Amino acid sequence: MAASPKALLREHHPEYALPLPGSAEATLSLHTGTEMPALGFGTWQLKHHTAETVFQALEAGYRMIDTSGDYHTQRGIGNALRGFGGRREDIFVVTKVEETDDAYEATRRNLSELKLEYADLVLIHRPPEGGVGEVLWQELRRAKRDGLTRDIGVSNYSIEQIEELVYRTGELPVVNQIEWTPFGHSPRMLDFCHDNGIVIMAWSPLTRAQRLNDDKLAAMAARYGRTPAQMLIRWNLQLGVVPLPKANHVQHLRDNLHVFDFEIAPADMIKLRALNEHYSALGRLQYV
Ligand SMILES: NC(=O)c1ccc[n+]([C@@H]2O[C@H](COP(=O)([O-])OP(=O)(O)OC[C@H]3O[C@@H](n4cnc5c(N)ncnc54)[C@H](OP(=O)(O)O)[C@@H]3O)[C@@H](O)[C@H]2O)c1
């Protein structure tokens, strides 16, 4: 079922509480009209056999897979998608190009590794040093015009970098994929993206398991009868942010989908946001 994040979030301001339908097949509308799953599966540093893990994720119910040319998981994902079968349009595939790439050629290369005719979303992985990636963006626009991808977006961009990119090219990204948890996020970025119809995708939404034992988070999770990981995922869903949890262990990837049958109360949403200390697994949030 589709929900316009902006309309719903306005309705539920100030904590953007966004009740979602009860399944991993819930979608959000991008500003281009595309429906995108509300939650996806991350594949960076999948340790075991990528194809096997991604297949298990698809079987469990994930309908969006996030990858990148530099994750070395694309061939495995392609194999998992083939093995899984079904209709191409039922799975949403996100990939990325690097700042030093020829973005058009890199997109073609990614598709060849994925064994797909088109991607659903291609992102500039990060802004190039000292610039906003205007040439990369123009090449991705061309890739979109030529049908290599349905939508295009950015990753690790600041508000100012997005504004500059749009000023120079006239095209608004559909997504900004950034590091995003209660411990590290930016209310200013949340407002900017909501106001402009850009969807935030949360990378490392589980803090790479570094903060799952946080006392306050664990105590709240216990109160809801959920795991800390489920609380972090649900917090994102209720903000209208799309989390991309990664898990090597099949029990983890299954548990991380059981987040559509409970709701975090507004007061607890506020408590979770109060945990913000601009935490980053890399030492510094790149977009603030
Ligand atoms: N655009 C970018 O620059 C960028 C940067 C980084 C990541 N990403 C994307 O975001 C995705 C997610 O980020 P991430 O891989 O860095 O880390 P993450 O999803 O925050 O955390 C993954 C870690 O959490 C553990 N975990 C998962 N579910 C759990 C559960 N239910 N209970 C306890 N532990 C659990 C995993 O353990 P097991 O593996 O042992 O199950 C793994 O150690 C990436 O895979 C990638 O697709 C994008």
The ligand as a MOL file (V3000), in Angstrom:
LIG
                    3D

  0  0  0     0  0            999 V3000
M  V30 BEGIN CTAB
M  V30 COUNTS 48 52 0 0 0
M  V30 BEGIN ATOM
M  V30 1 N 25.9540 4.3710 0.9230 0
M  V30 2 C 26.9500 4.1100 1.7450 0
M  V30 3 O 27.9710 4.8160 1.8020 0
M  V30 4 C 26.8410 2.9060 2.6450 0
M  V30 5 C 27.7930 2.7290 3.6660 0
M  V30 6 C 27.6560 1.6180 4.5010 0
M  V30 7 C 26.6040 0.7220 4.3310 0
M  V30 8 N 25.6910 0.9240 3.3060 0 CHG=1
M  V30 9 C 24.5460 -0.0250 3.1030 0
M  V30 10 O 23.8420 -0.1700 4.3350 0
M  V30 11 C 23.7770 -1.5580 4.6640 0
M  V30 12 C 23.7040 -1.7710 6.1650 0
M  V30 13 O 24.8250 -1.2340 6.8350 0
M  V30 14 P 25.9860 -2.1370 7.4720 0
M  V30 15 O 26.1020 -3.3790 6.7100 0
M  V30 16 O 27.1880 -1.2600 7.6120 0 CHG=-1
M  V30 17 O 25.5370 -2.4340 8.9740 0
M  V30 18 P 24.2000 -2.6260 9.8490 0
M  V30 19 O 23.0690 -3.1070 8.9990 0
M  V30 20 O 24.0080 -1.3990 10.6800 0
M  V30 21 O 24.6750 -3.7690 10.8620 0
M  V30 22 C 25.0270 -5.0480 10.4560 0
M  V30 23 C 25.4790 -5.7960 11.7070 0
M  V30 24 O 24.3590 -5.9520 12.5800 0
M  V30 25 C 24.2260 -7.3200 12.9190 0
M  V30 26 N 22.8120 -7.6410 13.0320 0
M  V30 27 C 21.8760 -7.6450 12.0430 0
M  V30 28 N 20.6800 -7.9680 12.5320 0
M  V30 29 C 20.8350 -8.1870 13.8540 0
M  V30 30 C 19.9450 -8.5660 14.8750 0
M  V30 31 N 18.6530 -8.7690 14.6390 0
M  V30 32 N 20.4470 -8.7140 16.1440 0
M  V30 33 C 21.7690 -8.5090 16.3880 0
M  V30 34 N 22.6580 -8.1410 15.4520 0
M  V30 35 C 22.1870 -7.9830 14.1790 0
M  V30 36 C 24.8530 -8.0830 11.7850 0
M  V30 37 O 25.2650 -9.3420 12.2710 0
M  V30 38 P 25.3490 -10.6460 11.3150 0
M  V30 39 O 25.9260 -10.1750 10.0130 0
M  V30 40 O 26.2420 -11.5380 12.0840 0
M  V30 41 O 23.9740 -11.2220 11.1420 0
M  V30 42 C 26.0160 -7.1780 11.4240 0
M  V30 43 O 27.1010 -7.3820 12.3150 0
M  V30 44 C 25.0550 -2.1130 4.0140 0
M  V30 45 O 25.0620 -3.5120 3.9840 0
M  V30 46 C 25.0190 -1.4230 2.6890 0
M  V30 47 O 24.0710 -2.0410 1.8330 0
M  V30 48 C 25.8000 1.9990 2.4790 0
M  V30 END ATOM
M  V30 BEGIN BOND
M  V30 1 1 1 2
M  V30 2 2 2 3
M  V30 3 1 2 4
M  V30 4 1 4 5
M  V30 5 2 4 48
M  V30 6 2 5 6
M  V30 7 1 6 7
M  V30 8 2 7 8
M  V30 9 1 8 9
M  V30 10 1 8 48
M  V30 11 1 9 10
M  V30 12 1 9 46
M  V30 13 1 10 11
M  V30 14 1 11 12
M  V30 15 1 11 44
M  V30 16 1 12 13
M  V30 17 1 13 14
M  V30 18 2 14 15
M  V30 19 1 14 16
M  V30 20 1 14 17
M  V30 21 1 17 18
M  V30 22 2 18 19
M  V30 23 1 18 20
M  V30 24 1 18 21
M  V30 25 1 21 22
M  V30 26 1 22 23
M  V30 27 1 23 24
M  V30 28 1 23 42
M  V30 29 1 24 25
M  V30 30 1 25 26
M  V30 31 1 25 36
M  V30 32 1 26 27
M  V30 33 1 26 35
M  V30 34 2 27 28
M  V30 35 1 28 29
M  V30 36 1 29 30
M  V30 37 2 29 35
M  V30 38 1 30 31
M  V30 39 2 30 32
M  V30 40 1 32 33
M  V30 41 2 33 34
M  V30 42 1 34 35
M  V30 43 1 36 37
M  V30 44 1 36 42
M  V30 45 1 37 38
M  V30 46 2 38 39
M  V30 47 1 38 40
M  V30 48 1 38 41
M  V30 49 1 42 43
M  V30 50 1 44 45
M  V30 51 1 44 46
M  V30 52 1 46 47
M  V30 END BOND
M  V30 END CTAB
M  END
